[in-house]
Amino acid sequence: MAMRVRKAVFPAAGLGTRFLPATKAQPKEMLPIVDKPIIQYGVEEALAAGCDQIIIVTGRGKSAIEDHFDVSYELEKMLEERKKTDLLTIVRQISDMIHVAYVRQKEALGLGHAVLMARELVGDEPFAVLLADDVIDANPPCLRQMIDQFNQTQSSIIATQQVDGPAISSYGVIDATPVKGNDRLFEVRDMVEKPKLADAPSNLAIIGRYILTPAIFEVLDNTPLGAGGELQLTDALRLLLKQQKVFGYRYEGRRHDAGDKLGFLQATVEFALKRPELNPAFRDYLKSLEL
């Protein structure tokens, strides 16, 4: 029987140091792009892709994430009493949209370690991993595109995007061969973390979306600690290649690196312009700036 992706894991235990002091007392995943926290964009993407179980890997100081997706009885009661039905609908949609399970990553030991923390909740089935920092504007959603590919390959898939020039050195990069008949799918031979431009095996950078088979857990258990004394997911994927095929998928859509200040600002502007109630006045304001 073909495997089906139903669960989505969100590693959210990082400290968000690039956004200090804003993240001193609140999770970076809760920083809003317009009026919606970063992590909610990813959760909505997972739901739109057909995942019905969300697993969030949290750490100390991340209770605001749990509160956001929980029912807020006091707030709902107040909105109901004041007849603010439009806001009440928005608030209820958040708590009604999903079933969320949480697991604690007690130490920040890398992305691979965060994924390993979800092992018991995932079980013996394929699953998605979404890094909330990567907000991807795509139709159909990026993860939906990847699941469509998984349904054909039944193999682990890494999202990639084309990055040209020196910027490639900021990413993990795949060494891969194109799959015949699909100009967006590549069979991975190896992965290189942050290579120099001259050493990059391709211009296909690894982005924060993965579909992984359950075999990754056993591999992670046997992967030695890598850079920074952390358990690196890329190291585990290289070991997984010795057992199974892994594919890279060049998704259609626009990615915003919301974990970077400039990327966060760009995402805010572009998502605000997509909102019909904000676009006219905001567009006029942007045109009025003397740049």
Secondary structure, 3 states (H helix, E strand, C coil): CCCCCCEEEEECCCCCHHHCCCCCCCCHHHCEECCEEHHHHHHHHHHHCCCCEEEEEECCCCHHHHHHHCCCHHHHHHHHHCCCHHHHHHHHHHHHCCEEEEEECCCCCCHHHHHHHCHHHHCCCCEEEECCCEEEECCCCHHHHHHHHHHHHCCEEEEEEECCHHHHHHCEEEEEEEECCEEEEEEEEEEEECCCHHHCCCCEEEEEEEEECCHHHHHHHCCCCCHHHCCCHHHHHHHHCCCCCEEEEECCCEEEECCCHHHHHHHHHHHHHCCCCCHHHHHHHHHHCCC
